[in-house]
Amino acid sequence: MDVFLERCAGLDVHQASIVCCVLIGSPGRKPQKLLRSFGTTTRDLEALRAWLTEHGVTHVGMESTGVYWKPVYAVLEGHVDLTVGDAHHIKNVPGRKTDVKDAEWIAQLVRHGLVAKSFVPPPAIRDLREMVGHRRTLIETRTAVRNRVLKLLESANVKLSGVASDVFGVSSMAMLEALAAGTTNAFEMAGLARGRMRSKHAALEAALQGRMGEHQCFLLGMHLRNLKAIGQDLETLDVRIGIQLEPYQAQHQLLTQIPGVDWVTAASIIAEIGTDMDVFASARRLAAWAGVAPGNYESAGKPKGAGTRRGNVFLKSALFAAASAAVRTKGSYYRDKYNRLRARRGPVRAVMAIAHKLLVAAFHMLSTGEAFRDLGEGYLDQVARKRSASKLVQRLTNLGYDVMLVPKAA
């Protein structure tokens, strides 16, 4: 049965303006078209909502362009059935393009049910997603500042990175603070080492004998202050994320049982996909949405190689990092599967395949609430043994033999 809506609207959303097209009409008749432009302030969005309510609009569609759709969605949520469509999927055919025609085109697609809804999590998950996203930005900023510090040290011929395994550990940070303060005595700075670093006193003294200029000391001090401020922001943000995760504590603890999934990764998974797996219907759809499912490309009846789709890049990167850690877990199914795939497909594709399996496990755990159970390192050998036995039995059966398998005594 075809979908047909009598009162619907399409929104062409921009930073400072919104063009709304309302279509009203019963099946088989040319719909009445109403056009109106609105601003994007809260007052204007409330006026848009009142105008849609006045005309009895039940369904509204718009493109998921940038972040401009988010305040519109927040104001209209709960009043109409909202559809946020992928801009690539609802792009109009080439030709004359105006904001009015774009709004009308979206309204026509919504009217006939031709726009697939993008996944928009509930408000609490959206808040968590913003905080986890900001944490990711802080980590990237910290990495960039650390790289600047390493570059500055190399330009001053300070070879601390060649001696210390962690240039930003407790001992190394004390030495960097001394360098930023203008200390030139390498022996004194090497004495700031703590723990096992003390055994490298001679090597540290030689590595710290560089040529730090006054401007380099100034820049180093600025970078160290930035790193300290970012560290404090991360601690504060982690506390707030923990508070936001309290309603989902059970699901969060379940996800941390998966090898390679730590506290942050579990929070990232919940922030991106939520806890209600009914919206994805199946693990395959979730994997395709996330961009970790195998590609599918066929031409002239011949399947050809295809990479994974772009998907949700934030969830995809978090799963890839978790998979990289999971394959190092001794005695786990993921380690054995990775080693088998790496020999045939290479390390990167093998890690992506493990990321796919991690997401499938997360889907079923969130759907059923069951704890994680590792299949074990010998699982694939058991599967291969059963498959080989089944094939041999089938061959003998085809040759006219009755076969009965009896396990060999230990």
HELIX and SHEET records of a PDB file:
HELIX    1   1 THR A   42  GLU A   54  1                                  13    
HELIX    2   2 TRP A   69  LEU A   76  1                                   8    
HELIX    3   3 ASP A   99  ARG A  111  1                                  13    
HELIX    4   4 PRO A  123  SER A  155  1                                  33    
HELIX    5   5 LEU A  160  GLY A  162  5                                   3    
HELIX    6   6 VAL A  170  ALA A  180  1                                  11    
HELIX    7   7 ALA A  186  ALA A  190  1                                   5    
HELIX    8   8 GLY A  195  LYS A  200  5                                   6    
HELIX    9   9 HIS A  201  ALA A  207  1                                   7    
HELIX   10  10 GLU A  214  GLN A  244  1                                  31    
HELIX   11  11 GLU A  246  TYR A  248  5                                   3    
HELIX   12  12 GLN A  249  LEU A  255  1                                   7    
HELIX   13  13 TRP A  263  ILE A  273  1                                  11    
HELIX   14  14 MET A  277  VAL A  279  5                                   3    
HELIX   15  15 ALA A  283  ALA A  290  1                                   8    
HELIX   16  16 VAL A  313  ALA A  326  1                                  14    
HELIX   17  17 TYR A  333  ARG A  345  1                                  13    
HELIX   18  18 PRO A  347  THR A  368  1                                  22    
HELIX   19  19 TYR A  379  ASN A  398  1                                  20    
SHEET    1   A 5 GLN A  32  PHE A  38  0                                        
SHEET    2   A 5 ILE A  18  ILE A  24 -1                                        
SHEET    3   A 5 ARG A   7  VAL A  13 -1                                        
SHEET    4   A 5 HIS A  59  GLU A  63  1                                        
SHEET    5   A 5 ASP A  81  GLY A  85  1                                        
SHEET    1   B 2 TYR A 297  SER A 299  0                                        
SHEET    2   B 2 LYS A 302  LYS A 304 -1                                        
END                                                                             
